[in-house]
């Protein structure tokens, strides 16, 4: 597979989970991949050694750092904004600063990264943001703030698709349902609740999300833009 040979790729939030699977996939297909991380230095260094990708520390909660990283890594053929956090619990009890930090990571960073990337992105460029199926359908209590951030991604993707489409740049969201990562382990406490809503009653694998990202980021997806691509085991069916 050499679908990304010669392509410059930046994955924001690539040290673990879905982001690491995206880094592996795009690097295996020949992409010149840089990925960011915030807290998981050892995991990032291991992944860099394994894949040949470049790891760069950048906190997605820091707008200026995100913009600087995109600028330094550019011009980019592919930007994937994967970094995200999920704050869950009683909305009446959640710490307001933590909620605002989540909004910076999940909403502000994708917006600013995408706009900065588009400044120098060539025709055929691809911008992808990892949203969530809860952007469409929340399904259970305790995730209002997180769901809000993922619904915001939808507006971002639709709007920037219109802004950058005339230059041949596509902008899409991938919306996973439950995927087995540190954020949502297959043996975690939400398992029964989630499987009760799903047609395919298992967690997705990070590689399955990476496969969809690879297709959307590749040359066959040039007619796909402004769209949400849900991969959720039928959670929303
Ligand atoms: P994980 O918690 O397993 O991994 C999160 C990744 O994002 C890590 O590489 C982490 O890096 C990075 N990250 C988190 N905060 C920051 C930050 N402030 N700056 C830079 N990087 C950061 O999550 P998943 O892999 O499960 O989730 C990836 C994306 O998929 C998220 O956007 C999430 O909302 C979305 N998603 C996940 C679902 C699931 O069930 N797992 C379902 C639907 C959507 P580090 O550790 O180095 O800080």
Boltz pocket constraint, residues with backbone or C-beta under 6 A from the ligand:
constraints:
  - pocket:
      binder: B
      contacts: [[A, 12], [A, 13], [A, 14], [A, 15], [A, 16], [A, 17], [A, 18], [A, 19], [A, 20], [A, 36], [A, 37], [A, 38], [A, 39], [A, 40], [A, 41], [A, 58], [A, 59], [A, 60], [A, 61], [A, 81], [A, 82], [A, 83], [A, 84], [A, 85], [A, 86], [A, 105], [A, 130], [A, 131], [A, 132], [A, 133], [A, 175], [A, 176], [A, 177], [A, 178], [A, 179], [A, 180], [A, 181], [A, 182], [A, 183], [A, 184]]
      max_distance: 6.0
